Amino acid sequence: ITVDPALLTPDSVTLLYAEANVLLIILPGPVAPFATVGAGAHRINFDYAAGSLNETAFGWNWGGGLKVKIGPIALRGDLRDHVSKFESGDVLALLGVTNTFHNWEASVGIGVAF
């Protein structure tokens, strides 16, 4: 069977995470490195011209970062790997993809104490 790769290329891919995390401050202080790990539900949606593939599965994440406190303000930066293992291996195999996804996330944040 020959399949036109254009038919298997998604028009869009959406990932949604609903997770709970534990954060461990490694060295408390005004500059505090941390590690984090969590788990929850991961949902993937592939939209194709001919239809869509939707699946929800258990997933986890791990990572770390740095919190910097400057007076009442705290800055945070972190890097996490969200790991999702979906069961639609037959469809994903046609795309040349394994059923385990690693989606890296880099984020920054600011907090104000009052």
C-alpha positions in Angstrom: 0.0 0.0 0.0 1.4 3.4 -0.9 0.0 6.4 0.9 0.6 10.0 -0.2 2.6 11.6 2.7 0.6 14.8 2.2 -2.5 13.0 3.4 -0.7 12.0 6.6 0.8 15.4 7.4 -1.4 17.1 10.0 -2.7 20.6 9.3 -2.3 21.3 13.0 -1.4 19.5 16.2 -2.7 20.5 19.6 -1.4 19.2 23.0 -3.2 19.9 26.3 -1.8 19.1 29.7 -3.6 18.8 33.1 -0.9 18.0 35.6 0.0 18.2 39.2 3.7 18.8 40.2 6.0 18.6 43.2 8.7 21.3 43.3 11.9 20.7 45.4 14.0 23.8 46.3 17.6 22.4 46.2 19.4 25.3 47.8 17.1 27.8 49.6 18.1 31.4 49.4 17.6 34.5 47.2 18.9 32.5 44.2 17.3 29.1 44.5 17.7 26.2 42.0 14.8 23.7 42.0 13.8 20.4 40.5 10.2 19.4 39.6 8.3 16.3 38.6 4.7 15.8 37.9 2.0 13.7 36.2 -1.5 13.9 34.8 -3.6 13.7 31.7 -2.1 14.6 28.3 -4.4 15.1 25.3 -3.3 15.2 21.7 -5.3 16.3 18.7 -4.1 15.9 15.0 -6.2 17.7 12.5 -6.1 16.5 8.9 -7.9 17.5 5.8 -9.7 14.1 5.9 -10.5 14.1 9.7 -8.8 14.1 13.0 -7.2 11.8 15.6 -7.8 12.6 19.3 -6.4 10.7 22.2 -6.0 11.2 26.0 -3.4 9.3 27.9 -1.4 9.4 31.2 1.8 11.5 31.0 4.5 12.9 33.2 7.0 15.7 33.2 10.3 16.5 34.8 12.6 19.5 34.8 14.2 22.2 36.8 14.9 25.9 37.0 15.9 28.8 39.1 14.0 31.2 41.4 15.5 34.6 42.1 14.1 36.8 44.9 14.6 40.6 44.7 12.8 42.2 47.6 9.0 41.5 47.2 9.5 40.3 43.6 10.5 36.8 42.5 11.6 35.8 39.0 11.4 32.2 37.9 12.7 30.3 34.8 12.4 26.7 34.1 12.7 23.9 31.5 10.5 20.8 31.5 10.1 17.7 29.4 6.5 16.6 29.1 6.5 12.9 28.2 3.3 11.4 26.7 2.8 7.8 25.6 -0.1 7.3 23.3 -1.6 4.0 22.1 -2.4 4.9 18.5 0.9 3.4 17.3 -0.5 2.2 14.0 -1.6 5.7 12.9 1.6 7.3 14.3 3.8 4.7 12.6 2.4 5.8 9.3 3.6 9.3 10.2 7.1 7.9 11.0 6.6 8.8 14.7 6.9 6.7 17.8 4.0 6.7 20.2 6.1 8.4 22.9 6.3 12.2 22.6 8.8 14.5 24.3 7.5 18.1 24.3 10.0 20.5 25.8 8.7 23.6 27.5 10.7 26.7 28.6 8.9 29.2 30.7 9.5 32.3 32.8 7.4 33.9 35.5 7.2 36.7 38.0 5.7 36.7 41.5 4.9 39.6 43.9 4.7 39.0 47.6 2.2 41.2 49.5 
